C-alpha cells in the first residue's frame, strides 16, 4: 500500500512537470495493478470528475491501445478517431477533450502505467509536447525500476545460488578478462559475460544504448558495491579514469546517480 502511494506521488509530480513544460491544459494518468488494466488516479487541469477512477482495459480506447502495444499513441480528434475503440467517449467528451496523447511507462518490458496529455481543440500534438511526455514517462520508469531493484535486494534469497551471487561472479569475470593475455581465452571469458548479461531474460528497454567494454567493467564494479577507488584497484585504472568512464556511462543511460546507472544498464541488457 505504501509503495503504491509513493508511486502515485511520483506520477503526480511527473504530470505536473509535463503540464508546466508544455502548457497542456489537461494531463492525467494511472498505474497498472495485478490485472492488465489500469485506473486513472491522477489528474491535473481537469474541470470535471469524469475521468477520475476510470478503469482502462488493455486494447480499449487510446490508453488501452497504448497499454496493449507498449508504445506512445495519439489522436487528433478523439470522438472521430478510427484507429481506437470508443468505450470511453462519454468521460472524454464530458471533459471536452479532443486531441490526446498517451505514453506508456515501461519497466522490464512490462507496461506499468500510462501518462496522458490532452487539448480541448482538434489540433496535432507537436514534437516538443511528445518529447516532454516521453521524458515524463521515463522519470516514472526510473523510480519504479529503482524500487523494484531495492525490493528484490530486500527479498529473502531463493534456495540455491542467488541472483546476486551470479552478478558478483559476472563482475569478477569482467575484472579478470582484460588481464588475460591469451586472446582466445579472453574472448571466451567475454562470451560468458555476454551470456550472463542476458541470463535474466531482461529486455533491452533502452534500445540504442552502446556502452564500451570499459564502461561496462566500471558499472559491473559499481553494481557490486565498489567505490571509484576500489573499482580502480580491481580494474588496474586510475580513480579519475574510473570516474570518467562512469560519467560517460551515466550520460548514455540518462542516469543521474551511480545506482540509477546500474539499474538503467540492467534494463538495457548491458548488465545481468
C-alpha positions in Angstrom: 0.0 0.0 0.0 2.8 2.4 0.9 4.6 1.6 -2.3 1.5 2.4 -4.3 1.1 5.7 -2.6 4.7 6.6 -3.2 4.4 5.7 -6.9 1.3 7.8 -7.2 3.2 10.7 -5.7 5.9 10.3 -8.3 3.3 10.0 -11.1 1.6 13.2 -9.8 4.9 15.0 -9.9 5.7 13.8 -13.4 2.3 15.0 -14.7 2.7 18.4 -13.0 6.2 18.8 -14.7 4.7 17.8 -18.0 1.9 20.3 -17.8 4.3 23.1 -16.8 6.8 22.2 -19.6 4.2 22.0 -22.4 1.3 24.2 -21.4 -1.1 21.3 -22.0 -4.5 22.2 -20.3 -5.1 18.6 -19.1 -2.8 15.8 -18.1 -3.7 12.6 -16.3 -2.5 9.1 -15.8 -2.6 5.9 -13.8 -0.5 2.8 -12.8 -1.3 -0.8 -13.6 -2.2 -3.3 -10.8 -2.4 -7.1 -10.8 -4.7 -7.1 -13.8 -3.7 -6.0 -17.3 -5.7 -2.8 -16.9 -5.1 0.5 -15.1 -7.1 3.0 -13.3 -6.9 6.8 -13.8 -5.7 8.0 -10.4 -4.0 11.4 -11.1 -5.4 14.4 -12.9 -4.2 17.9 -13.4 -6.2 20.6 -15.1 -9.5 18.6 -15.3 -12.7 20.6 -14.8 -15.0 17.6 -14.2 -14.6 14.3 -12.2 -15.5 12.3 -15.3 -12.1 10.7 -15.8 -11.1 10.1 -12.2 -11.1 6.5 -11.3 -11.8 5.4 -14.8 -10.7 1.8 -15.4 -8.9 1.3 -18.6 -8.7 -2.2 -20.2 -5.9 -3.2 -22.5 -6.8 -2.6 -26.1 -9.8 -0.3 -25.3 -9.6 3.4 -26.2 -6.4 5.3 -26.7 -4.9 4.4 -23.3 -5.8 0.8 -23.7 -4.2 0.7 -27.1 -1.1 2.3 -25.6 -1.2 -0.3 -22.8 -1.5 -3.2 -25.2 1.2 -2.1 -27.7 3.6 -0.6 -25.1 4.3 2.5 -27.3 3.0 6.1 -27.5 -0.3 6.6 -29.3 -2.1 9.8 -30.2 -5.3 11.0 -31.9 -6.0 14.5 -33.2 -9.8 14.3 -32.7 -10.7 11.6 -30.1 -14.5 11.4 -30.9 -13.9 10.7 -34.6 -10.7 8.7 -34.4 -10.9 5.5 -36.5 -8.0 3.6 -35.1 -9.2 3.2 -31.5 -12.3 1.8 -29.9 -14.7 4.2 -28.2 -15.8 2.7 -24.9 -14.7 5.9 -23.1 -16.2 8.5 -25.4 -18.6 9.6 -22.6 -16.0 10.6 -20.0 -13.7 12.1 -22.7 -16.5 14.2 -24.1 -17.6 15.3 -20.6 -14.2 16.7 -20.0 -14.2 18.3 -23.5 -11.0 16.6 -24.8 -10.2 16.3 -28.5 -6.5 15.9 -29.2 -5.0 13.3 -26.8 -1.6 11.6 -26.5 -0.9 8.5 -24.4 2.6 7.4 -23.4 3.4 4.1 -21.6 5.5 3.7 -18.5 7.6 0.6 -19.3 9.8 -1.3 -16.8 11.4 -4.6 -17.9 9.2 -4.9 -20.9 6.1 -4.6 -18.8 3.8 -1.6 -19.1 3.3 -0.3 -15.5 1.3 2.8 -16.3 0.2 5.4 -18.9 0.6 9.1 -19.0 -1.9 11.2 -21.0 -1.8 14.8 -22.2 -4.8 16.4 -23.9 -6.1 19.5 -25.7 -9.6 20.7 -25.9 -9.1 21.5 -29.6 -8.6 19.1 -32.5 -5.0 20.1 -33.1 -2.0 17.9 -33.7 0.3 17.4 -30.8 3.7 18.9 -31.6 7.1 17.2 -31.3 8.0 19.2 -28.3 5.0 18.0 -26.4 5.6 14.5 -27.5 9.2 14.5 -26.3 8.2 16.1 -23.0 5.5 13.4 -22.4 8.1 10.6 -23.2 10.6 12.3 -20.8 7.9 12.4 -18.0 7.2 8.7 -18.5 10.9 7.9 -18.3 11.1 9.7 -15.0 8.4 7.5 -13.6 10.0 4.4 -15.1 13.3 5.2 -13.4 11.7 5.5 -10.0 9.8 2.3 -10.4 12.8 0.4 -11.6 14.9 1.5 -8.7 12.2 0.5 -6.3 11.9 -2.9 -7.9 15.7 -3.3 -7.5 15.5 -2.4 -3.8 12.6 -4.8 -3.3 14.5 -7.6 -4.9 17.5 -6.9 -2.8 15.5 -7.0 0.4 13.5 -10.1 -0.6 14.5 -13.4 1.1 17.1 -15.3 -1.1 15.7 -18.2 -3.1 17.2 -21.7 -2.5 20.4 -22.4 -4.3 22.7 -19.7 -5.8 21.2 -16.3 -5.5 21.0 -13.9 -8.4 23.3 -11.5 -6.6 25.9 -14.3 -6.5 25.6 -14.6 -10.3 26.0 -10.8 -10.6 29.0 -11.0 -8.3 30.6 -13.7 -10.4 29.9 -11.6 -13.5 31.7 -8.6 -12.0 34.7 -10.8 -11.2 34.8 -12.1 -14.8 34.6 -8.6 -16.2 37.6 -7.6 -14.0 39.6 -10.7 -15.0 39.0 -10.6 -18.8 41.2 -7.5 -19.6 44.1 -9.1 -17.6 44.1 -12.3 -19.7 46.8 -12.1 -22.3 45.6 -15.1 -24.4 43.2 -13.5 -27.0 41.2 -16.7 -27.5 40.7 -17.2 -23.7 39.8 -13.5 -23.2 37.2 -13.8 -26.0 35.7 -16.9 -24.3 35.5 -15.1 -21.0 33.8 -12.1 -22.6 31.4 -14.5 -24.3 30.5 -16.0 -20.9 29.9 -12.4 -19.7 27.6 -11.8 -22.6 25.6 -14.9 -21.7 25.2 -13.8 -18.1 24.1 -10.3 -19.3 21.0 -11.9 -20.9 20.5 -14.8 -18.5 17.8 -12.9 -16.5 15.7 -12.6 -19.7 15.6 -8.8 -19.1 14.7 -6.9 -22.2 16.7 -4.2 -23.9 14.3 -1.5 -22.6 16.7 1.2 -23.7 17.4 0.4 -27.3 20.4 2.1 -28.9 22.5 2.3 -25.7 26.0 1.2 -26.6 28.4 1.0 -23.6 32.1 0.5 -24.2 33.7 -2.6 -22.6 35.4 -0.3 -20.0 32.2 1.5 -19.2 30.6 -1.9 -18.7 33.5 -3.0 -16.5 33.1 0.1 -14.3 29.4 -0.3 -14.0 29.8 -4.0 -13.1 32.2 -3.0 -10.3 29.8 -0.3 -9.1 26.9 -2.8 -9.1 28.9 -5.0 -6.7 29.2 -2.0 -4.3 32.7 -0.9 -5.2 33.7 2.7 -4.7 35.6 4.5 -7.5 38.8 3.9 -5.7 38.1 0.2 -5.2 37.0 -0.2 -8.8 40.2 1.5 -9.9 42.3 -1.1 -8.0 40.3 -4.0 -9.3 40.5 -2.8 -12.9 44.0 -1.5 -12.9 42.9 2.0 -13.7 43.3 5.4 -12.1 40.4 6.7 -10.0 40.0 9.7 -12.3 39.7 7.3 -15.2 37.1 5.2 -13.5 35.2 8.4 -12.7 35.4 9.4 -16.4 34.0 6.1 -17.6 31.2 6.3 -15.0 30.2 9.8 -16.1 30.2 8.7 -19.8 28.0 5.6 -19.0 25.6 7.7 -16.9 25.3 10.2 -19.7 24.5 7.4 -22.3 22.0 5.8 -19.9 20.3 9.1 -18.9 21.1 8.4 -15.3 21.8 11.0 -12.5 23.3 8.7 -9.9 25.5 5.6 -9.8 22.6 3.4 -8.7 20.4 4.7 -11.4 23.1 3.9 -14.0 23.3 0.3 -12.7 19.5 -0.1 -12.9 19.4 1.5 -16.4 22.2 -0.7 -17.6 20.4 -3.8 -16.4 17.2 -2.6 -18.1 19.3 -2.2 -21.3 20.6 -5.7 -21.1 24.2 -4.5 -20.5 24.4 -6.0 -17.0 22.8 -9.2 -15.5 
